[in-house]
Amino acid sequence: MNINGKHYRTIWTSPDHRQTVYIIDQRHLPHQFVIEELTTLENTITAIKDMHVRGAGLIGATAGFGMYLASLAASDHTFDEDMNRAGKRLCQSRPTAKNLGWAVDRILMATGTAPSPTAKREIAYQTAQEIADEDADFCRRIGQNGVSIIEQISKAKNGQPVNILTHCNAGWLAFVDHGSATAPIYAARDAGIGVHIWVDETRPWNQGAKLTAWELQQEKIPNTLITDNAGGHLMQRGDVDLVIVGTDRTTHTGDVANKIGTYLKALAAHDNNIPFYVALPSSTFDWELDKGKDIPIEKRAGSEITRITGLKDDGSLETVRLVAEGTQAENYSFDVTPARLITGLITERGIVKAEREAIHRLFPEH
C-alpha cells in the first residue's frame, strides 16, 4: 500500500543484495518512518519478539526470511540440524500466531530434500519470497471476496457510507500488503462504495490509534478514532453497520484468537444484531486444534500497560509511566471469540461459515 504516495510492502529484499532483509520498524509509527535491516537470525527473532513487526501474516513472512538468513549462517556439515534449531528459536519468539510455525515448517520441508547446502540456501530464499508473495495475493483476494458484504449494506442504505468497526491493526502493516480486515475496505473504496471506519485505539500497544488510523489516512479513507470501550455504545446507537477483524490463529472448527478485546466486540455485535466477520488467509488456520480454549495465549510484560510512548512538542519520542510505582499488571495479548458469535470468515477462497464442516468443504486438502 502507500506511504506519502509511494508503494511499500512491509518486508522485502533487494535483488542485488539478498543477504539483507528490509522491514518497516512499526514501533516508531506514525511519528517516524524507519526502515530496519535484518541480516541474522538473531535480528529476526528480536524483530518479532519486540514488535518491530507484528500481525499474523507479517510474522509468518518475517519468519520465512529469518529461516533464509539462518541458512546463510548454517554450516555445510550440519545444515539440517542448524536449521531445525533456528526454527525452534523462531517459534519461541511469539506463541499465538499460527503463521510463524507454518512458515518455519514450510522452509524446513522445502529445503529438506535438496541435494546440497548451496541448493538448500537458494530454496530457502525462494520459499521465503513465495510466502511473502502469497500473503500479499491472498489478502488481495480476501478483499475481492469481502467487498460483496460492504456492497450489500451500501445498497440497503441507499448509497450512504457504510460504518465499519475495526479492532487492532489487521491492515497491510500486519501482512505483506493489502491486509486482511482492511482488504475489503480498500476494495470497496476502489469500487466507489462509500465507507467510514471506526478505529478503536487497542490498548496497550495502541495499534489502532498508531497504525490503522495512520494507514487509512495514507489511503484517504474516512476514519474516526475511538476508545476501546466505545464500540458497544456506538452499536447501541446504530452507528455501526459491520464489524471486520483479523485473527492470529483460527481453529478448523471456527474459534478465533485475535487481539485482546475482540471477544467483547463480538458480544456487543451479537447483542445488537450487527454482522461480525473475521478476515484471514488460510495460513492462519490451525488444522490440529479443535477448541479455541487450547490456543496458547501470549502474556507480555506488564510495563506495556503501565507505560505509554508519545510524541513531544519538540518532535522527540518519550515514554512515561501512567500508574503509581509498584502497580502490578497482567498483560494478555489475545482472547478467543467462539465460532457461535462469528457471522462468517472471509478467506482467499471465499466467505465461509465459522464451522467445521463448511471450513473443511472450502479447504478439502486439510
JOHU-V425033 format. One record per residue. N is the residue number from 1. RES is the residue in one letter. PSI is psi in degrees with one decimal (NA if undefined). Layout:
n,res,psi
N,RES,PSI
N,RES,PSI
//
This chain:
n,res,psi
1,M,-164.7
2,N,141.8
3,I,115.6
4,N,39.6
5,G,-2.3
6,K,135.3
7,H,135.2
8,Y,151.2
9,R,167.5
10,T,-16.5
11,I,140.1
12,W,167.3
13,T,164.7
14,S,130.0
15,P,-26.5
16,D,-10.7
17,H,75.4
18,R,-5.5
19,Q,-5.4
20,T,133.6
21,V,133.9
22,Y,136.8
23,I,160.6
24,I,117.8
25,D,101.9
26,Q,-8.0
27,R,-24.9
28,H,-12.2
29,L,150.1
30,P,3.4
31,H,-33.9
32,Q,138.2
33,F,106.7
34,V,124.9
35,I,126.5
36,E,145.4
37,E,130.7
38,L,126.9
39,T,-7.4
40,T,165.6
41,L,-41.5
42,E,-42.0
43,N,-44.3
44,T,-43.7
45,I,-44.2
46,T,-42.3
47,A,-39.3
48,I,-48.9
49,K,-40.0
50,D,15.7
51,M,27.9
52,H,-38.6
53,V,150.3
54,R,168.2
55,G,140.8
56,A,-52.6
57,G,-41.6
58,L,-36.1
59,I,-42.9
60,G,-46.2
61,A,-39.5
62,T,-39.2
63,A,-38.9
64,G,-46.9
65,F,-29.5
66,G,-38.8
67,M,-35.8
68,Y,-45.2
69,L,-36.4
70,A,-34.4
71,S,-31.1
72,L,-30.1
73,A,-9.7
74,A,143.5
75,S,141.9
76,D,-29.8
77,H,-28.3
78,T,38.9
79,F,-53.5
80,D,-40.7
81,E,-41.9
82,D,-40.3
83,M,-38.5
84,N,-40.7
85,R,-40.2
86,A,-42.5
87,G,-41.7
88,K,-40.4
89,R,-41.7
90,L,-43.3
91,C,-22.0
92,Q,-9.2
93,S,-38.1
94,R,124.7
95,P,-21.2
96,T,-42.1
97,A,121.2
98,K,-32.1
99,N,-26.9
100,L,-58.3
101,G,-34.6
102,W,-44.1
103,A,-41.9
104,V,-48.1
105,D,-36.3
106,R,-41.0
107,I,-44.4
108,L,-41.2
109,M,-40.3
110,A,-36.6
111,T,-16.1
112,G,-35.2
113,T,4.5
114,A,149.7
115,P,-17.7
116,S,159.9
117,P,-37.8
118,T,-44.5
119,A,-38.4
120,K,-40.2
121,R,-40.4
122,E,-41.4
123,I,-38.4
124,A,-43.3
125,Y,-48.9
126,Q,-38.4
127,T,-40.4
128,A,-41.1
129,Q,-38.0
130,E,-41.1
131,I,-45.2
132,A,-45.6
133,D,-40.5
134,E,-41.2
135,D,-45.3
136,A,-41.6
137,D,-41.7
138,F,-40.8
139,C,-38.9
140,R,-42.1
141,R,-31.9
142,I,-41.6
143,G,-44.0
144,Q,-37.9
145,N,-37.8
146,G,-19.4
147,V,-24.7
148,S,-32.9
149,I,-46.7
150,I,-38.7
151,E,-42.3
152,Q,-42.2
153,I,-39.5
154,S,-43.1
155,K,-40.4
156,A,-25.7
157,K,12.5
158,N,39.5
159,G,1.0
160,Q,151.6
161,P,141.0
162,V,123.7
163,N,115.6
164,I,129.2
165,L,132.3
166,T,168.8
167,H,134.0
168,C,-151.2
169,N,107.4
170,A,37.7
171,G,-164.4
172,W,-24.0
173,L,-18.4
174,A,-4.9
175,F,-159.1
176,V,-34.5
177,D,159.2
178,H,-45.1
179,G,174.1
180,S,-67.3
181,A,-29.3
182,T,-17.3
183,A,-45.5
184,P,-30.7
185,I,-45.6
186,Y,-39.0
187,A,-36.8
188,A,-44.3
189,R,-45.1
190,D,-26.5
191,A,2.7
192,G,17.0
193,I,127.9
194,G,132.1
195,V,152.9
196,H,134.2
197,I,125.6
198,W,118.4
199,V,110.4
200,D,150.4
201,E,-36.5
202,T,68.2
203,R,153.3
204,P,-13.2
205,W,-10.8
206,N,41.3
207,Q,-30.5
208,G,-51.3
209,A,-44.5
210,K,-35.9
211,L,-54.3
212,T,-47.7
213,A,-42.8
214,W,-43.6
215,E,-45.0
216,L,-35.5
217,Q,-42.4
218,Q,-32.4
219,E,4.1
220,K,42.6
221,I,125.1
222,P,131.9
223,N,155.8
224,T,128.4
225,L,136.3
226,I,163.4
227,T,158.3
228,D,-35.7
229,N,0.8
230,A,-12.7
231,G,-46.5
232,G,-40.2
233,H,-45.1
234,L,-37.2
235,M,-42.3
236,Q,-33.8
237,R,-10.1
238,G,19.2
239,D,2.0
240,V,125.4
241,D,-23.0
242,L,142.3
243,V,128.7
244,I,125.1
245,V,171.4
246,G,-165.7
247,T,146.7
248,D,-23.5
249,R,133.1
250,T,127.3
251,T,159.1
252,H,1.4
253,T,-2.2
254,G,-0.1
255,D,145.2
256,V,126.1
257,A,121.3
258,N,178.0
259,K,139.7
260,I,133.3
261,G,-14.8
262,T,-41.4
263,Y,-41.8
264,L,-37.7
265,K,-39.5
266,A,-41.1
267,L,-44.5
268,A,-40.8
269,A,-42.7
270,H,-42.2
271,D,-24.3
272,N,13.4
273,N,43.1
274,I,130.5
275,P,135.2
276,F,107.9
277,Y,149.4
278,V,127.2
279,A,131.7
280,L,143.0
281,P,155.4
282,S,-19.9
283,S,-13.5
284,T,-11.3
285,F,141.1
286,D,109.7
287,W,1.5
288,E,-30.1
289,L,131.0
290,D,-31.1
291,K,138.3
292,G,-28.6
293,K,-16.0
294,D,-2.4
295,I,129.0
296,P,127.9
297,I,118.5
298,E,135.0
299,K,122.8
300,R,178.9
301,A,138.4
302,G,-20.9
303,S,-21.9
304,E,-23.8
305,I,-40.1
306,T,-11.8
307,R,157.6
308,I,146.5
309,T,136.5
310,G,177.4
311,L,127.1
312,K,166.4
313,D,-26.1
314,D,4.0
315,G,-2.6
316,S,158.7
317,L,142.2
318,E,138.3
319,T,130.4
320,V,157.1
321,R,134.9
322,L,-18.5
323,V,172.5
324,A,145.3
325,E,135.9
326,G,-1.2
327,T,130.3
328,Q,142.8
329,A,140.8
330,E,125.4
331,N,85.5
332,Y,130.4
333,S,-22.4
334,F,157.7
335,D,172.9
336,V,126.2
337,T,119.7
338,P,151.4
339,A,-31.2
340,R,-19.6
341,L,-0.8
342,I,124.9
343,T,-41.3
344,G,162.9
345,L,128.7
346,I,112.8
347,T,176.5
348,E,-16.3
349,R,-9.8
350,G,-176.8
351,I,133.3
352,V,147.9
353,K,150.3
354,A,69.5
355,E,151.8
356,R,-52.2
357,E,-44.4
358,A,-42.0
359,I,-42.0
360,H,-29.8
361,R,-35.9
362,L,-27.7
363,F,67.2
364,P,-22.1
365,E,-14.9
366,H,NA
//
